[in-house]
């Protein structure tokens, strides 16, 4: 450590002397070794053990980033780091010793420290490159060199102040750095240059900000117009199909001609905007070819699906136990809605891929697949399919590990297909309380039956991180079928708002209320969930008429086929309109359940349970029947708000 300090003091003070005497070429020649020494001092102080530091500096070992952590490993190149490579090692060394700073998404202090470490290391990397070029070539003008030298010199006192303010290094090391010579920035010319630079930067920032605002407004308008055009065309196609099914007369023929003309006009407008309205094969949920619209321009990348990005330090013991289990056996995991099953499934997929095995992760619906992909790192690590895509489009490809989410939605033969596709092991995640496809004729298996079939002991996730306690008291006590009774300690969501059960005179009044909720909550994710596709279609028409921008998914079944319509894109913050079934596995800040007309059978109660448990904060149940119907009529009035 002392030899590093002596070398740094010599080269750094020499660089300061050259700068203060305006010998800028010499400054750059001396600042290069100073940058190397200050990086070495940082790494030595943070790493602590001299043997580890020596191994890194001599190229025997290096610091390697795993999925979400850093560790010292043997070096493949055996090359000692020099120059800018030392600057690159600075943040790696710090995050290896302080993993909480690297993984934290919530703590503002840690986020600020991470930003400071990253930006300072990149500054050293940049100025080392500049110093190398200027130190070896003197072709630039003296004015250019002076400006660059001043910008470079300001990096060092700023870095030392950052280390001191945030206690990044040991007190002894920071005390040593603060005793180094000071750069002189007090000349009249420096003040003039600094002021001019500041004014230029301020003007540039204003221009960039204004340009971005204009661009964002333009993109928003284009997105809104495009979404409405797609919606208008799909509704026109549905009306055309309805007219074609009616007995023909002059009036019907005239309406049909007008509708065909309208569709053609909308097609032209969509083509002019470059929007592809052709549709692709849909998932097993639709059981036929569909006409799914391609995604249009993105409104915003605001939604970062933070619920997927969970580091292991934030997990509970049950979740960590599953993460830490060895990869030498298959697993069957059961957990309630909001217990983190999908998060664990994705962590296991990433963990297995990092270990060098091939992995396929399968979700039941295309909607859930699209939602989960926002939080996954699948570009180079593992494959992620929705079930119809895996089975019918890709013909059931195999992998070392097959991971399936929502396993309770599959039949025995389908589960055997997953098992047969797994070269080594399979991992199944599910919840019997959310098994809702028996209503549609599927002979799905409960978690208990899957356990008996596979011989696997069921592993459980007990805690719930999504559902607010007031909603959980209702879903667990009065709605769910085969669910665990409500236990306060299980629910970790701090939201205390009671759900709203609201009576309206008719459907139109409910739609007006929904439009108002959307307008009042522009920064919230909103799910508008209905118990049938026809009601989704009707709701879309009403919102379209009210000029509300939204996304949707519904299917229309005729005697010949079943078609899926929609434009769901979970990268936008637009409200999503869909059926209870399509919403399985999803979650929203606000969930609205219009046209509640009761749920008397076990299957309908399970569907209602799925819909109600999609909320993370606020739940609205809207009804127009004279009385609130079962099972919600049994809920004590103190558990919900009447409006």
Helices and strands as residue ranges (DSSP letters): H 2-20, H 24-47, H 50-57, E 61-65, E 70-74, H 84-97, H 99-103, H 108-136, H 142-165, H 171-178, H 188-244, H 250-272, G 312-314, H 317-324, E 331-335, H 341-354, E 359-363, H 366-373, E 383-386, H 387-388, I 389-393, E 399-405, G 407-409, H 412-421, E 422-430, G 432-434, G 437-440, H 447-454, E 458-461, E 464-468, H 469-474, I 475-479, G 488-490, E 491-493, E 499-503, H 507-520, E 526-530, H 533-545, E 550-557, E 562-566, E 575-579, G 581-583, E 588-593, H 602-612, E 615-623, G 632-634, G 637-639, E 640-642
